[in-house]
Amino acid sequence: MAKFKGDSIFDIPVKSKYLARIIKITSVAAFKKSVRTLSRQKSYNTEKYRALILAQNRARVSALRKDLKPATRKRFKTIAAIRIPKPTKMK
């Protein structure tokens, strides 16, 4: 397991490979599908909710980069604005 250097938000190692396979921020449709998939699961809890929030935060931080094309920036801002449902089960 990689050590956390603290240099950026992207240095954090993956905690759950299962969630990493589901959650994608490559496109708006892929992120909406990730939200839909996880929120419809019977076991949707705070761990999965926090993983979605972390992905949203990564998109929000990526949108602030100066070297992005306007279309990419717009995509990240749209991902950051998507509403994520609250979990019904608290873990």
Beta strands, then each sheet from edge to edge (+ up, - down):
end
